Amino acid sequence: MVRLEKMTANDYQRYLNDAIKTYASEHVKAGNWDEGEAIGKATEEYERLLPEGENTKDHHLFKIMDEEKEVGMIWLAQRTKEKGFIYDINIWEGNQGRGYGKKAMKELEIVAKQLGLEVVRLHVFGHNKVARGLYEKLGYIETDIVMEKKI
């Protein structure tokens, strides 16, 4: 049974160390940032978004649990009274491809409704075809597309 459990301070520190590296790497892959500046920019972004860490107002950071096993994490921010934004979902290596992402997203929708949210948005890098496929299956639609070509 998949459930969401609020992150503790220790959970958040473990998550943050990996998240900054991953976020930096994704921006490098997408061509947004140079490798030398990526870690610094990612760190700044997390500090801006989560100045109080796991206790930042209107930000809800959860561990994704399967019984007593932690299989990933998910982060929902309440941006307005009606709109939320999923900043991150990550299924830990070795647990991917088992439906945890889909189940966690459905659990997060319950949390979002309890918060009074009517819309939940998210960003996905164009090169992340697996995630894009999952979000489309869950009913998310593309609302803005940026394209580029290297010349």
C-alpha positions in Angstrom: 0.0 0.0 0.0 1.5 3.3 -1.1 1.1 6.3 1.2 2.7 9.7 1.6 4.5 10.6 4.8 5.7 14.1 5.7 9.5 14.5 5.5 11.5 15.0 8.7 14.5 17.3 8.9 16.8 14.3 8.3 14.7 13.1 5.3 14.9 16.6 3.9 18.7 16.9 4.2 19.2 13.5 2.5 16.8 14.5 -0.3 18.3 18.0 -0.8 21.9 16.7 -1.3 20.7 14.4 -4.2 18.1 16.8 -5.5 20.6 19.7 -6.1 22.9 17.3 -8.1 20.0 15.9 -10.1 18.4 19.3 -10.8 21.7 20.7 -12.0 22.3 17.7 -14.2 18.9 18.0 -15.8 19.5 21.6 -16.6 22.9 20.8 -18.2 21.3 18.0 -20.3 18.5 20.4 -21.4 21.2 22.9 -22.5 20.0 25.6 -20.0 23.1 25.8 -17.8 26.8 25.2 -18.2 28.2 22.4 -16.1 30.5 24.7 -14.2 27.6 26.9 -13.0 24.9 24.2 -12.6 25.5 23.2 -8.9 25.6 26.8 -7.8 22.4 27.7 -9.7 20.6 24.7 -8.4 21.6 25.4 -4.9 20.4 29.0 -5.2 17.0 27.8 -6.6 16.4 25.4 -3.7 17.4 28.1 -1.2 14.9 30.5 -2.8 12.1 28.0 -3.0 12.6 26.4 0.4 14.1 29.0 2.7 12.8 27.1 5.7 13.5 23.6 4.3 10.8 21.0 4.9 8.9 23.6 7.0 8.6 26.2 4.3 5.1 27.6 4.3 2.8 26.3 1.6 5.3 23.6 0.6 4.5 20.0 1.3 7.4 17.5 1.0 6.6 13.8 1.4 8.4 10.5 1.4 6.6 7.9 -0.8 6.2 4.8 1.3 5.3 1.2 0.4 4.4 -0.2 3.8 7.6 0.6 5.8 9.9 1.0 2.8 10.7 4.4 1.4 10.6 4.3 -2.4 10.8 7.9 -3.4 9.6 11.5 -2.7 7.2 14.1 -4.0 6.9 17.9 -3.4 3.7 19.9 -3.8 3.6 23.7 -3.4 0.4 25.7 -2.9 1.0 28.7 -5.2 -2.5 30.3 -4.8 -5.7 29.4 -3.1 -6.7 27.2 -6.1 -3.4 26.3 -7.8 -0.7 23.9 -6.8 2.6 23.0 -8.4 4.5 19.7 -8.2 8.2 20.7 -8.0 9.6 17.2 -7.8 8.7 13.6 -7.8 11.5 11.0 -7.7 11.3 7.3 -7.4 14.5 5.9 -6.0 16.6 3.7 -8.2 15.6 0.0 -7.9 12.0 1.0 -7.3 11.3 2.5 -10.7 8.9 0.8 -13.1 6.7 -0.6 -10.4 3.9 1.9 -10.5 5.0 3.9 -7.5 5.0 7.2 -9.4 1.5 6.8 -10.6 0.2 5.8 -7.2 2.1 8.7 -5.5 0.6 11.1 -8.0 -2.9 9.8 -7.2 -2.2 10.2 -3.4 -1.0 13.7 -4.0 -4.2 14.6 -5.8 -6.1 13.6 -2.5 -3.8 16.0 -0.6 -4.3 18.7 -3.1 -8.1 18.4 -2.9 -7.8 18.5 1.0 -5.9 21.8 0.6 -8.7 23.2 -1.6 -6.7 23.1 -4.8 -8.5 22.9 -8.1 -5.5 22.7 -10.4 -2.1 21.1 -10.1 0.7 21.9 -12.6 4.2 20.5 -13.1 7.2 21.0 -15.3 8.9 18.1 -17.1 12.1 18.3 -19.1 11.4 17.5 -22.7 14.1 14.7 -22.8 12.3 12.9 -19.9 10.0 10.7 -22.1 9.2 8.3 -19.2 7.9 11.0 -17.0 6.0 12.7 -19.8 4.2 9.4 -20.6 3.2 9.0 -17.0 1.8 12.5 -16.7 -0.2 12.1 -19.9 -1.7 8.8 -18.7 -2.7 10.6 -15.5 -4.6 13.3 -17.5 -2.0 16.1 -17.5 -2.0 18.1 -20.7 0.7 20.3 -22.2 0.0 24.0 -21.6 3.2 25.5 -22.8 5.9 24.1 -25.0 9.4 25.6 -25.6 11.4 24.2 -28.4 14.9 24.8 -29.6 17.4 23.7 -32.2 21.2 23.8 -31.9 22.8 25.3 -35.0 
